[in-house]
Amino acid sequence: MYHNILFAVEFTETAHLAGKKIKKIAEVFHAQLHLIHIVELPQINIFPDIPNKEKLYIDEAKNRLAGIGKNLNVPLSHQHVDTGNPRIVIPEFIEQHRVDLLIVGHNERHGIDRILGSTTYAILERTKCEVLVMPYRFQSTSNR
């Protein structure tokens, strides 16, 4: 049913917990599991005297993703770090890599975030594959 599963990773503890569940889903379907993290670079250069800070952000994201990939046994060739707006970059990646299932986490939003809308909702609007949204408020229990 699913051949390519993409997990859009946020670097939070709850994302690590979700990763364990997502790995099991990939195993059940004998699917390839890919990880993606999108680095949203600042639009304003607030530290002009620090050269290549974009490279620092990207390198840090690659290191963090590699740690998650190692825990989930996802090879480096299936770990993807890109820059830009995740609302645009993730749907483009899905189309280019023939992703069957996108798995994203969702944090409860408050205040202005709720008014502006979430990245998860925007991706849902632009994605043609099936999407599984995992709420990040779940607890880590062994019976789930």
C-alpha positions in Angstrom: 0.0 0.0 0.0 2.7 2.5 1.0 6.2 2.4 -0.6 7.7 5.7 0.4 6.9 7.3 3.7 8.1 10.8 4.6 8.4 11.9 8.2 8.7 15.7 8.5 10.9 16.0 11.5 10.9 18.7 14.1 13.7 18.6 16.7 11.6 18.0 19.8 11.4 15.2 22.3 7.9 14.4 21.2 9.2 14.1 17.6 11.6 11.4 18.8 8.7 9.5 20.4 6.7 9.8 17.2 9.6 8.5 15.2 9.4 5.2 17.0 5.8 4.8 16.0 6.5 5.9 12.4 9.3 3.3 12.1 6.8 0.6 13.0 4.3 1.9 10.4 7.1 1.7 7.8 8.0 -1.8 8.8 4.4 -3.0 8.6 4.1 -1.8 5.0 7.7 -2.7 4.1 8.1 0.9 3.0 11.1 3.1 2.6 11.2 5.7 5.4 12.6 9.1 4.6 13.2 11.9 7.0 13.0 15.6 6.1 13.7 18.8 8.0 13.3 22.2 6.5 15.5 25.0 7.8 13.7 28.3 7.7 16.5 30.9 7.3 16.0 34.3 8.8 14.9 36.9 6.2 16.9 39.7 8.0 20.6 39.4 8.5 20.9 40.4 12.2 24.5 39.2 12.5 26.2 40.5 9.3 29.7 39.9 10.8 29.2 36.2 11.1 29.9 34.6 7.7 28.2 31.5 6.4 25.6 31.3 9.2 23.3 29.6 6.8 25.8 26.8 6.5 25.9 26.6 10.3 22.1 26.2 10.5 22.1 23.5 7.8 25.1 21.6 9.3 23.4 21.6 12.7 20.1 20.4 11.2 22.0 17.6 9.3 23.7 16.5 12.6 20.5 16.4 14.5 18.7 14.6 11.7 21.5 12.1 11.5 21.0 11.3 15.2 17.3 10.7 14.7 18.1 8.7 11.5 20.6 6.5 13.5 18.0 5.8 16.2 15.4 4.8 13.5 17.9 3.0 11.2 17.2 5.4 8.4 20.3 5.6 6.0 21.9 8.9 5.3 20.6 8.7 1.7 17.0 8.8 3.1 17.7 11.9 5.3 17.0 15.2 3.7 17.7 18.7 4.9 16.6 21.6 2.8 16.0 25.4 3.2 13.0 27.5 2.6 9.3 27.5 3.5 8.2 24.0 4.6 4.7 24.8 3.2 6.3 24.9 -0.3 9.4 22.7 0.0 7.7 19.6 1.5 4.9 19.3 -1.2 7.6 19.8 -3.9 9.7 17.0 -2.3 6.7 14.7 -2.1 6.0 15.1 -5.8 9.7 14.7 -6.8 10.2 11.6 -4.7 6.8 9.9 -5.2 5.9 9.9 -1.5 2.8 7.8 -0.7 2.4 8.9 2.9 3.5 12.1 4.7 3.6 12.0 8.4 3.7 15.3 10.3 3.5 16.2 13.9 1.0 18.8 15.1 1.4 21.0 18.1 -1.6 22.7 19.6 -1.5 26.4 18.6 -2.5 29.4 20.6 -3.0 33.1 20.0 -1.6 34.5 16.8 -0.4 31.1 15.5 -4.0 29.9 15.5 -5.1 33.0 13.5 -2.4 32.7 10.9 -2.8 28.9 10.5 -0.3 26.1 10.9 2.3 24.7 8.6 0.6 21.3 8.9 -2.7 22.7 7.5 -0.9 24.5 4.7 0.9 21.3 3.7 -2.4 19.4 3.7 -3.8 21.9 1.2 -0.8 21.5 -1.2 -0.2 17.7 -0.9 -1.6 15.1 -3.2 -0.5 12.0 -1.1 -2.1 10.8 2.1 -1.2 12.6 5.2 -1.1 11.3 8.8 -1.1 14.0 11.4 0.3 12.8 14.8 -0.5 15.1 17.7 2.6 15.8 19.7 0.7 16.0 22.9 0.5 12.2 23.3 2.3 10.6 26.2 5.1 8.0 25.8 3.4 4.9 27.1 4.5 1.4 26.3 0.9 0.2 25.6 0.3 2.5 22.6 
